[in-house]
Amino acid sequence: MKIQGIRAIAKAKGVNSARRSKGEIIRAVQEAEGNFPSFGTARDGYCHREDCAWREDCLPPGGGHFLVTGLPGGERGPLPP
């Protein structure tokens, strides 16, 4: 999403976006929505938040992996199609 769209969402949520980076704005929006501010914090391109509205912008191209739960050693797997 382009920064203009992100700023519009921030404004609608009452978040001040002035002099903030894209990541800072999105994390502030996540907090305003009552979510954990996790944008851009996924390690190794893996994220367990499949329902996140910012997922496409957050993970690198070709990312989209998540931690598979219930497997020994916390194995990782691709998102289902």
C-alpha positions as CSV (number, residue, x, y, z in Angstrom):
1,M,0.0,0.0,0.0
2,K,1.2,3.5,-0.8
3,I,2.1,5.9,2.0
4,Q,-0.9,8.1,1.1
5,G,-3.3,5.3,1.7
6,I,-1.6,4.4,5.0
7,R,-1.8,8.0,6.1
8,A,-5.5,8.1,5.3
9,I,-6.1,5.0,7.4
10,A,-4.1,6.5,10.2
11,K,-6.1,9.7,10.1
12,A,-9.4,7.8,10.2
13,K,-8.1,6.0,13.3
14,G,-7.0,9.2,15.0
15,V,-3.3,8.5,14.6
16,N,-0.9,11.3,13.9
17,S,1.3,10.3,10.9
18,A,3.5,13.4,10.7
19,R,7.2,12.8,10.5
20,R,6.8,9.0,10.9
21,S,8.0,6.2,8.7
22,K,5.6,3.8,7.1
23,G,6.4,1.2,9.7
24,E,5.9,3.6,12.6
25,I,2.5,4.7,11.2
26,I,1.3,1.1,10.7
27,R,2.4,0.1,14.2
28,A,0.6,3.1,15.7
29,V,-2.5,2.1,13.7
30,Q,-2.2,-1.5,15.0
31,E,-2.1,-0.2,18.5
32,A,-5.1,2.1,17.9
33,E,-7.0,-0.9,16.7
34,G,-6.1,-2.8,19.9
35,N,-3.6,-5.1,18.2
36,F,0.0,-5.8,19.0
37,P,2.2,-3.4,17.0
38,S,4.1,-6.1,15.1
39,F,4.5,-4.6,11.6
40,G,8.1,-5.2,10.3
41,T,9.1,-7.3,13.3
42,A,8.8,-10.8,11.8
43,R,12.1,-12.7,12.1
44,D,13.4,-14.5,9.0
45,G,10.3,-13.6,7.1
46,Y,8.0,-15.7,9.2
47,C,4.9,-14.4,10.9
48,H,2.1,-16.3,12.7
49,R,-0.5,-13.5,12.2
50,E,-2.3,-14.9,9.1
51,D,-5.2,-12.5,9.7
52,C,-3.2,-9.3,9.7
53,A,-4.4,-6.5,7.3
54,W,-0.8,-5.4,6.8
55,R,0.7,-8.8,6.0
56,E,1.3,-8.2,2.3
57,D,3.3,-5.0,3.1
58,C,5.1,-6.5,6.0
59,L,6.6,-9.7,4.7
60,P,9.2,-9.6,1.9
61,P,8.2,-10.8,-1.6
62,G,8.1,-14.6,-1.6
63,G,7.6,-14.5,2.2
64,G,4.3,-15.5,3.7
65,H,5.5,-18.2,5.9
66,F,4.2,-18.8,9.4
67,L,5.1,-20.9,12.4
68,V,3.3,-24.2,12.2
69,T,2.0,-25.1,15.7
70,G,2.0,-28.5,17.1
71,L,5.1,-29.8,15.3
72,P,8.2,-30.9,17.1
73,G,10.9,-28.1,17.3
74,G,8.5,-25.4,16.1
75,E,9.0,-26.4,12.4
76,R,8.0,-23.8,9.8
77,G,5.9,-24.2,6.8
78,P,4.4,-22.2,3.9
79,L,1.0,-20.6,4.0
80,P,-1.7,-22.7,2.5
81,P,-2.9,-21.6,-0.9
